[in-house]
């Protein structure tokens, strides 16, 4: 008897999505600064270059520039990264503590 009551208490009800558009556009959540856009454009320019005609020191300079641009873009993104090992340790700790 209690099982039947519990089953009917948690019956999922169908829901419909609202028809009104949201007031916040999706693109506004990922706004990039003008500096980040300029850096990504520079990366695209470097990737589009014909590097076969460049000398070795010029290629080396381009590689250094690409690395520095990638580091600065990653630093500006403000993302939090967690390694797989750290994630496993957190999960194991949560299991042990709870």
N, C-alpha and C positions, 0 to 999 in steps of 0.2 A: 504494500500500500504506500509506504513512504517512498519507495523507488519510483512509483508512478507519479507521485506528486512532484518529486525532484525532477523527473524527466520533463513534465509539463511546465515546470517553473523556468527551465532554461531552454525553451523552444526558440530557435532563432526566428526573427521576424524579417520579412523582406523589406528592404529600404530602397528608396529612389534617390538618385543624386539630384541636387538642386539645379534648377534651370538657370538661375541668375549667375552671370560670370563673376568670378572673384574680383575684388577691387585691387588686388596686388598682382601685377603681371609676374609671370614666372622668371623673366629675364632680369628683373630687378634684384633678385637674390644673389646673382653672381655678377655683380658689377666689377669691372676691372678698372684699375687706375689708368690714366693716360700713359704713365711710364711703363706699366706692364704691357699695354698694347703696343707701344713703340718697340719694346724689347722683343715681343713675339714677331712683330713685322721684320725686325732685323734678323731674327733667326730664320724666318722664311726666305729673306733675301740671300742669306748665306747658303741655305740649302739649295736655292735655285741657281747658284753660281756655277760656272764651268770651272771646276777646280783643277782640271788637267793641265791648264796653261800656267798655273801658279808655281812659283818656286817653293822649295822646301821650307825656308823661313816664313814665307807668306802663309803657307798651309798651317804651320805651327802656330802662327799668330791668330789665325782664324779659329783653330781648335781652342786656344786659350780664351778667346773672346766668347765662343759658344759656351764653354764651361762656366765662365763668370756670369754670363747672362742667365744660364739655367740656375745657378746658385742664387742669384738675386731674385729671380721669379719665384723660386721655391721658398725663399725667405719671406717674400711679400705675401705669399698665399696664406700663411698663418695656419696651415693644416697641422693636425696632430697625427703623427704616424706611430704605430705600435708594431713591433715585430711579432712574428708568429710565436717565438719562444716566450716572450713576455705575455702574450695573450693566453697561452697554455698555462703559465704560472698563475695568472689572475683567475682563470677558470677553476684550476685545481684548488686555489685558496678559497674561492667562493663555495666550492663543493664541501671542503673540509669545515669551513666556518658555519655554513648553513646546514 
